Amino acid sequence: MASDFEIVLCTCPDKETAKKLARLLVEKKMAACVNILPGITSIYEWQGKIESTQEHLLLIKSSCGHYRLIESEIFRHHPYEIPEIIAVPIERGLPEYLDWINSCLSSN
């Protein structure tokens, strides 16, 4: 059973950026909760070179209807030229938890 909820993934270069974005999304009621996973290593190609960087990963819990707002807010405040912003649908979840997510979000 599919739901109207998703987890948005976003990597950040440091803890301060991660906390700033997480707080901003929760304060603006675009996300119910944002987990910050520190110390991940990202290996990727950028401008023809293989890079390896330590980053922090945001797990942003929200609704599908808030994705565009989240994308816009992250893009506006993120230091990367092209930040990772990927949404993964939540197919199932504890109904009470999903209700809680919904109760925390703005109705925009």
N, C-alpha and C positions, 0 to 999 in steps of 0.2 A: 504494500500500500504506500504509494508516494505521498509526500507531504509538501507543504508550501515553504519548507524550511531548508536552509543550506548552511554550509560552513565555507567561509571565504578564507583562502590562504594568502598570506602576504609575508614576504621576507623583508627584514629590516637590517641595516648595517650595524646597529648597536642597540643597547638596552634603552637608552634615552629616547631614541626615535620610536622604538617599539612601544614604550610606555605612553609616549605622547599620542601616538595614533590610536592606541587601545582606549585611552581615557576619552579622547575626542569622540570616537564612535559610540561609546557607551553614554557619555554626557548628552550627545545629540540624539539619543534614542534610535540609532541606526543598528545597534547591536545590543543584545542582552548581556553577553559575556564575551570577553576576549582572553584567551589563554596565550601566554608568551612562553615559547619554548626556546631557552637560550642554548648557545653552544652548538648549533648545527653547522656542518661544513657543506657548503655548496660548491660544486664543480660544474663549470659551464663555459661555453664559448661566447666571447664578447669581442667584437671588432677584430675577428680573425685570430684571437689568441685564447688558449685554454687558461681559465682563471680558477683559483681556489680561494674562497673567502669564508670567514667565520661570520655567521649571521644569527639573527633571532627570528623565529617563525611565529606569526600571529595566526591563531585559530579563532576566527570571528564567527560567532553564532548569531544568525539572523534569519530573516524571511527572504524568499525569492524576490518579493516586491520591493525590498530595500537595496537590492544589488546595485542598481545604477547610482544611488546616492552614496553608497559605500565606495564604489569605484571612483566616483568624482572626488570625494573627500580625500581618499588615499592619494590619488594622483596629484591633487592640489598641494598636499603637505609632505609628500615623500621626497627624499633627497635623490633617489635614483632617476635617471632619465626615463627608463622604462621599468617601473616596478612590477614585480610579480603580483598579479591580482587574479586568482583563479577560484571559481565557485564550484563546490561539490554538493549535489543535492543530498539531503538527509532522507533516506528512503523509509526508515522506521526510527522510532524513538519512544521513550516513556511518555505517554500522553500528558501526564502532569508536567513533565519537563518542557515539552513543546508548548503547552499552555503558558508556562512561565515565560518562555522566550517571547511569545506573542504579547504577553501583558507588559513587557518591558519596552516594546517598540513603539515609536510614534505611529500615528495612523496616516501619515503622509504617503 
